Amino acid sequence: MCTLDERILEHLAEDSWSTPRHMSRVMKFDASRGRVKERCQMLSHAGFLAPIFEGSNMYEITSNGQEYLNGRLDAENRPRPSPRAIQG
């Protein structure tokens, strides 16, 4: 988990869903759409986010993501996909 991951989760906890493009525009720090998309994919593989529907670029926070934000879930015990697994 990095700071960007936490900001993405916080954003989606406030909004019901969002796209990496929208998040990269509204977040208060400099992160490209590509970087936000990459982190959303990683968070999705870890079970903290989920696409609204199969193959979608629209994400929502999962119950695990909310549990993490509430301090009741440790990210250390979540799956860690490689960047290669995300892209392929």
Helices and strands as residue ranges (DSSP letters): H 3-14, H 20-26, H 33-45, E 49-51, E 59-61, H 63-69, G 75-77, H 83-87
